[in-house]
């Protein structure tokens, strides 16, 4: 059989990644040191040894990723994307001072246009550092959804809701109507989904929280809220309602698999048991919590209890970046030193927090978070041909303890190549930065 005939018998796909070390991060942790991934349209159609994949498929486009690791794209479980506009604006302050004296006043100036460009900047930063999906809570979230879609990123977004008037929608009744309208507008979109997002217990009355939970359950979307970010918040909530924050949510009937609880730093044993019993999702934001001196979330105990814990960066005003590779490194080391035990929260567990666990938390389990045929093709390629990643004994260890966001060479989201050889294909990053610099001159002339 001649070569032309053999080629005609192969199945055509849109993209082949070949000759790289493929980490599937599936339930069996399958790995292919000389592996390949085949992509057709938005889906992964095959993963395996490069020789076998090349024998079965030919592609319109083939990327040789020799010297690289192919893996699932990272999932940033908690962001305020447009807060890139406030990066470095107010540092080294306690949480409530930071919020009330600096961030809330700055947010009074926000416009839809500002949020759009700030989010595009965040999308550029995230794509360049390996994040393919993010979960956002902020103002003017229709602009966040539009920016994510234009950048080609996968996103779960929702308008922040609280009792006092919003710079965007004004009274809370408008906010609830806006949220429901946004859910309808984006229903069925392949990249962007909408959540119901009350800000926190201390900014939302019990009635508002119940209404948010009712909407989320009725429309089958996630419910997202900041919970127990520090001890001061716990004391404030106890003074208001006689319950700790997690107990308060339980008393309102809000705890469940649909609830995504951001931070969860100041927890006691009962809090953790309730989160586990109700199968709530927890997003850990170690660098933001360290920077604001909020404390250290009891992640080892939560994982031991079977709570699904994912990883987030929080916003750029309290981190000050969106690099999940740095977040993974911080997470692993923070819990080791807190426990004085180097075996706590090992590299593999942290990598799952940034991939599989994030997918599950955002309601995307079985869709993203691993490289498995039939799942959406959200894939990153990390260049290991670097001095700081040489020699290679264990790729998972390098990804958590040595790799940087800048080592990501290619990014694919929903089967679309959005970054190739460090070049963004969906955004004009210079234009985006120019817009944000102009906005910054308005924020602080």
HELIX and SHEET records of a PDB file:
HELIX    1   1 UNK A    3  UNK A    8  1                                   6    
HELIX    2   2 UNK A   50  UNK A   56  1                                   7    
HELIX    3   3 UNK A   81  UNK A   86  5                                   6    
HELIX    4   4 UNK A   95  UNK A   97  1                                   3    
HELIX    5   5 UNK A   98  UNK A  103  3                                   6    
HELIX    6   6 UNK A  104  UNK A  107  1                                   4    
HELIX    7   7 UNK A  112  UNK A  128  1                                  17    
HELIX    8   8 UNK A  141  UNK A  151  1                                  11    
HELIX    9   9 UNK A  172  UNK A  185  1                                  14    
HELIX   10  10 UNK A  201  UNK A  203  5                                   3    
HELIX   11  11 UNK A  206  UNK A  219  1                                  14    
HELIX   12  12 UNK A  231  UNK A  241  1                                  11    
HELIX   13  13 UNK A  245  UNK A  251  1                                   7    
HELIX   14  14 UNK A  269  UNK A  277  1                                   9    
HELIX   15  15 UNK A  286  UNK A  291  1                                   6    
HELIX   16  16 UNK A  299  UNK A  304  1                                   6    
HELIX   17  17 UNK A  324  UNK A  339  1                                  16    
HELIX   18  18 UNK A  347  UNK A  353  1                                   7    
HELIX   19  19 UNK A  356  UNK A  361  1                                   6    
HELIX   20  20 UNK A  387  UNK A  389  5                                   3    
HELIX   21  21 UNK A  395  UNK A  401  1                                   7    
HELIX   22  22 UNK A  405  UNK A  407  5                                   3    
HELIX   23  23 UNK A  429  UNK A  443  1                                  15    
SHEET    1   A 4 UNK A  43  UNK A  49  0                                        
SHEET    2   A 4 UNK A  31  UNK A  40 -1                                        
SHEET    3   A 4 UNK A  11  UNK A  23 -1                                        
SHEET    4   A 4 UNK A  57  UNK A  64  1                                        
SHEET    1   B 8 UNK A  43  UNK A  49  0                                        
SHEET    2   B 8 UNK A  31  UNK A  40 -1                                        
SHEET    3   B 8 UNK A  11  UNK A  23 -1                                        
SHEET    4   B 8 UNK A  68  UNK A  72  1                                        
SHEET    5   B 8 UNK A 379  UNK A 383 -1                                        
SHEET    6   B 8 UNK A 408  UNK A 413 -1                                        
SHEET    7   B 8 UNK A 416  UNK A 420 -1                                        
SHEET    8   B 8 UNK A 423  UNK A 424 -1                                        
SHEET    1   C 4 UNK A  74  UNK A  79  0                                        
SHEET    2   C 4 UNK A 131  UNK A 138  1                                        
SHEET    3   C 4 UNK A 154  UNK A 161  1                                        
SHEET    4   C 4 UNK A 192  UNK A 194  1                                        
SHEET    1   D 4 UNK A  74  UNK A  79  0                                        
SHEET    2   D 4 UNK A 131  UNK A 138  1                                        
SHEET    3   D 4 UNK A 154  UNK A 161  1                                        
SHEET    4   D 4 UNK A 197  UNK A 198  1                                        
SHEET    1   E 4 UNK A 223  UNK A 227  0                                        
SHEET    2   E 4 UNK A 259  UNK A 263  1                                        
SHEET    3   E 4 UNK A 281  UNK A 284  1                                        
SHEET    4   E 4 UNK A 308  UNK A 311  1                                        
END                                                                             
